[in-house]
Amino acid sequence: MAQQAIKLKLAGKSYSFKIESEKEELYRLAEKEVNQYVVSIKQNNFQGWTDQDYLGMAALKFAIALLDLKQSREVGDEDLKRLTALDNELDRYLNTLEPER
């Protein structure tokens, strides 16, 4: 896989990365998301907050969203397991019925 160097600007500071070329769009979208969130919370004008504080709050927001997504998938996995078990039980039942004559 081809690698490339890119620079992302987060809260006004540039960061250099070496990434797989196919992932550039993902990195650019993430950069945009972080910067949009930082701008939105800066509008609250928290007294004494630095860019590091705003980036910390952005990191917290995205971590919460990630954990929420993971938890919702776990619930979905449990539902899928129950449906699979029900499907297996139904198959066993249908296989025990005698065909009509």
N, C-alpha and C positions, 0 to 999 in steps of 0.2 A: 504494500500500500504506500502510495506516495505521501510524503510529508511536506508541509510547508510552514513557513514562519508567518505569523500574523500578529498584529497589535490590536488590543482591545482597550477602550477607554471606559473606565468605571469611575463614576463620581469625579470626573475630571483628571484622573490619573491614568497614565498609559501602562499597560502590562503586555509583555511579549510572551507568546506561546509558540510552541512547535506542535502542530496537530496534523492528523490525517486530513488530506485535502477534502475528502467526502464530508467531513464534519464542519467545514467552515460555516455553512449556513446556520447550523445549530448554534455555534459559538456566537455568531452575529445576532441571532435572535435572542439568545440569553443576555448578551450585552445590552440590547435594546430594552428587554424586560427589567433588568436591574436598574438601568438608568431612569426608566419611566417611574419605577417605584420610588427611587431615591428622590426624584423631583416631586412626586406627590406628597411624600412625608416631609420634605423640606418646606412645603407650603404651610405647615403647622408652626413654623418658626419656634422650635423648641430652644429655649434659652441655654446657651453654652454648649450646644451640640456641635460636634465636628463632622467632617465627611466620614470619618471612621465610625462614629455613632450611627449615622444614617446607613452606612454599608452593613453595620452589625444588625440593624433592624431589618434590612432587606434580606440578609442571610437567615434571620429568624423566620421571616415570613415564608421564604421559600422552603425552609426545613419543615415548617408546620404543614405546608401544602403537600410536600413529599410524603410525610408521615401519614397524613390524612388519606392520600391516594393509596399508600401501601395498606392501610387498615381497611379501606373500602374494597380493595382487591382480595384481602384475606376473607372478608365476609362473603364475597362472590365465590371464592374457592370453596368455602363451606357449603354454600347453596349448591354448587356444582356437584360436590361429593354426595349430597343428599339426593339430588336428582339422578345421579348415576346409580346409587343404591336402589332407588325406587324403580328405575328402568330395569335393573337386574332382577328385582323381585317380581315385577310384572312379567318379564320374560319367563322366569321359572314357573309362574302360575299358568301362563298361556301354554307352555310346553307340557303341562300335566293334564290339560283338558283333552278329552277324547274327541276326535273329529265327528261331526254330525254325519249321519247316514242318510 
